[in-house]
Amino acid sequence: MNRFMTVTSARKNIYDVVEKAAKPGSAVTLTLEGEPKVVIMSFEEYESWQETMEIMADPFLVEGIEKGVKEMKAGKVVDFETVKKRLAA
């Protein structure tokens, strides 16, 4: 859930802002003169976004993910035990 708050209000209630932004799936958008300027989110959420952007920037990884999704939709699923055996070989 994303909450909006003015910069002035955030400054007066910084601990409340941190508490709200630290909850999983939450963020606080700070506005300045009525315009959204900054988003505050938990560090874990930030790291997750960074990792996602890194993956999406790598065409090889994106291709592999897309191939896996197509294979899954086509019913070409391999159980975990088979994967472990293949990786061990």
Backbone as a ProteinNet text record, in pm:
[ID]
protein_1_A
[PRIMARY]
MNRFMTVTSARKNIYDVVEKAAKPGSAVTLTLEGEPKVVIMSFEEYESWQETMEIMADPFLVEGIEKGVKEMKAGKVVDFETVKKRLAA
[TERTIARY]
84.1	0	89.3	53.3	132	56.8	122.3	62.7	131.2	56.6	111.2	120.8	226.6	249.1	332	305.1	386.4	523.6	621.6	756.1	752.6	675.1	664.7	610.6	504.4	446.1	544.1	613.9	711.8	823.1	867.6	974.4	928.7	805.2	752.9	727.2	706.4	667.9	759.1	888.2	981.9	977	960.7	954.8	830.7	719.8	597.1	615.4	684.7	711.5	792.8	898.8	984.6	904.2	822.8	742.1	646.4	581.1	486.8	558.9	670.2	743.8	812.5	842	914.3	827	695.9	606	615.4	614.3	623.1	512.7	552.1	456.2	409.2	466.2	425.5	530.6	486.4	577.2	510.7	590.6	539.4	591.8	501.4	539.4	535	647.2	653.2	624.2	538.2	501.6	560	589.3	640.1	559.6	493	405.3	302.2	250.4	143.8	188.1	315.8	367.4	446.1	423.8	504.5	650.8	740.6	883.4	972	939.6	1026.6	941.2	991.1	924.2	1018.2	965.3	1041.4	984.7	1074.4	1032.2	1133.6	1098.4	1190.9	1314.9	1424.1	1548.7	1532.3	1460.8	1438.4	1363	1261.6	1184.1	1273.5	1356.1	1449.4	1544.5	1603.5	1694.4	1624.7	1500.8	1423.7	1403.7	1370	1353.3	1485.4	1596.1	1726.9	1758.9	1736.2	1763.8	1677.8	1551.1	1461.1	1508.8	1551.7	1600.2	1727.4	1814.6	1936.4	1902.5	1808.3	1767	1704.6	1615.1	1546.5	1641.4	1755	1853	1943.8	1933.5	2017.9	1935	1953.4	1872.4	1882.7	1998.7	2016.8	1927.3	1923.4	1838.6	1690.5	1652.1	1511.8	1469.4	1556.8	1527.3	1506.6	1592.5	1580.6	1451.2	1412.4	1287.5	1168.9	1169.8	1059.4	1050.1	1164.4	1166.4	1108.1	1147.9	1096.3	946.2	895.3	750.7	676.9	727.9	664.4	663.8	776.6	784.8	688.2	676.3	584.9	440.6	404.8	268.8	240.2	344.7	329.3	330.9	344	343.1	477.5	581.8	716.9	777.6	726.9	771.3	854.9	963.4	1051.3	1046.4	1033.5	1026.4	1162.9	1160.4	1279.9	1388.7	1350.9	1449.9	1527.4	1459.2	1525.9	1622.9	1582.2	1669.8	1795.7	1780	1896.7	1991.7	1937.5	2021.3	2097	2028.4	2093.2	2204.5	2181.1	2281.5	2402.8	2379.5	2488.5	2577.4	2523	2599.4	2705.3
-116.8	0	124.1	220.8	342.8	457.2	525.3	640.5	766.3	874.1	1002.9	1093.6	1172.8	1261.4	1379.6	1495.6	1611.3	1599.7	1664.8	1665.1	1727.2	1832.8	1900	1804.5	1731.4	1635.9	1522	1476.4	1368.9	1412.4	1535.2	1587	1587.9	1626.9	1633.3	1494.4	1395.6	1261.2	1153.2	1179.8	1090.9	947.6	928.1	792.1	718.9	788.6	731	694.2	779.2	753.2	624.9	613.1	494.5	370.6	379	266.1	220.8	316.3	282.7	225.8	284.2	241.4	106.9	71.2	-52.6	-176.7	-160.6	-276.1	-335.5	-469.4	-534.4	-486.2	-452.7	-408	-265	-193	-55.3	42.5	161.9	269.6	401.2	502.6	636.4	729.1	796.2	892.4	1031	1100.7	1236.4	1334	1430.6	1530.6	1665.7	1743.8	1879.1	1968.5	2064.5	2154.5	2075.5	1969.7	1890.3	1786.5	1779.8	1684.9	1573.1	1446.5	1337.6	1355.1	1347.1	1369.9	1252.4	1184.4	1079.8	967.7	843.2	728.4	669	641.5	577.2	436.7	336.5	197.8	124.3	4.2	-73.6	-109	-133	-170	-301.4	-397.4	-525.4	-507.2	-421	-393	-328.5	-235.2	-167.4	-268.3	-356.6	-457.6	-547.2	-582.5	-666.5	-597.4	-469.9	-391.7	-386.6	-365	-358	-490.2	-601.1	-732.2	-755.9	-718.3	-734.1	-652.7	-530	-445.6	-503.5	-561.1	-623.1	-742.5	-824	-939.6	-893.7	-797.2	-749.3	-680.9	-633.8	-569.2	-670.5	-797.9	-901.8	-984.2	-959.8	-1029.4	-1182.6	-1233.9	-1378.7	-1435.3	-1367.5	-1413.8	-1402.6	-1292.8	-1273.2	-1382.4	-1413.4	-1518.7	-1652.8	-1682.1	-1806.9	-1814.8	-1704.3	-1700.6	-1721.6	-1650.5	-1664.3	-1807.2	-1868.7	-2007.2	-2100.4	-2079.9	-2161.7	-2148.4	-2028.2	-2005.8	-2077.3	-2066.8	-2135.5	-2286.1	-2339.9	-2483.8	-2526.5	-2445.7	-2477.5	-2479.5	-2379	-2372.2	-2489.1	-2540.6	-2654	-2787.6	-2781.6	-2903.7	-2971.2	-2905.3	-2962.2	-2928.1	-2993.8	-2966.3	-3083.2	-3054	-3156.5	-3145	-3259.7	-3255.1	-3220.1	-3177.1	-3127.7	-3234.8	-3357.4	-3465	-3483	-3473.4	-3485.5	-3369.8	-3250.6	-3134.3	-3153	-3199.5	-3222.5	-3324.2	-3431.8	-3532.9	-3476.8	-3396.2	-3336.3	-3239.8	-3164.5	-3068.8	-3140	-3253	-3328.9	-3395.4	-3420.3	-3491.2	-3403.2
0	0	0	-81.7	-92.6	-25.5	64.7	132.9	84	77.8	37.5	158.9	162.1	274.5	225.4	277.2	239.9	306	247.5	304.5	444.3	460	590.5	695.8	660.4	753.5	783.4	681.2	701.1	795.3	780.1	865.7	1011.2	1035	1172.1	1229.9	1141.6	1185.9	1127.7	1125.7	1057.1	1109.3	1239.2	1293	1241.8	1230.1	1176.7	1029.3	955.2	814.2	800	878.2	872.8	910.4	1011.4	1055.7	945.5	880.9	773.2	652.3	614.1	494.8	514.6	637.9	666.1	653.4	650.1	638.8	498.5	488.6	356.9	262.8	141.1	40.8	57.1	152.3	176.7	127.8	102.3	64.2	102.9	121.6	151.4	43.3	-25	-127.6	-66.7	-75.3	-23.1	-135.3	-104	-203.7	-165.4	-267.2	-248.7	-341.5	-283.1	-358.9	-438.9	-376.5	-436.6	-537.9	-566.9	-665.7	-597.3	-636.9	-581	-620.2	-522	-547.8	-509.9	-399.5	-346.3	-289.6	-305.1	-244.6	-140.9	-23.8	83.1	99.6	97.8	113.7	199.7	240.8	323.1	242.8	313.4	248.1	171.5	229.7	164.2	33.1	34.4	-86.7	-192.6	-150.4	-240.8	-305.4	-224.1	-276.9	-378.9	-350.4	-441.2	-575.7	-573.1	-697.2	-773.6	-702	-766.1	-836.3	-768.2	-825.8	-949.6	-941.3	-1055.3	-1174.1	-1149.7	-1259.7	-1321.7	-1239.2	-1291.1	-1380	-1336.3	-1415.4	-1546.9	-1540	-1660.4	-1758.7	-1710.3	-1797.9	-1867.9	-1830.6	-1889.1	-1988.1	-2117.6	-2218.7	-2210.2	-2173.2	-2160.8	-2050.7	-1935.5	-1825.8	-1860.7	-1923.5	-1961.5	-2059.9	-2155.5	-2253.2	-2182.8	-2085.5	-2011.1	-1931.7	-1871.3	-1794.4	-1887.8	-2000.4	-2096.3	-2150.1	-2177.5	-2224.9	-2118.9	-1994	-1884.9	-1867.1	-1880	-1867.2	-1979.8	-2102.8	-2216.9	-2196.4	-2149.1	-2125.8	-2016.2	-1912.6	-1804.1	-1855	-1936	-1990.1	-2083.2	-2148.5	-2240.5	-2165	-2033	-1953.4	-1941.5	-1985.4	-1977.3	-1841.5	-1739.5	-1603.5	-1553.9	-1486.1	-1430.1	-1278.8	-1210.5	-1065.1	-1004.9	-880.7	-812.9	-802.2	-776.9	-763.9	-894.2	-1007.4	-1136.8	-1158.5	-1119.4	-1133	-1049.1	-924.5	-839.2	-900.6	-957.7	-1019.3	-1139.1	-1219.8	-1337.2	-1296.3	-1191.4	-1145.5	-1084.4	-1024.1	-961.9	-1064.9	-1182.2	-1287.5	-1350.1
[MASK]
+++++++++++++++++++++++++++++++++++++++++++++++++++++++++++++++++++++++++++++++++++++++++

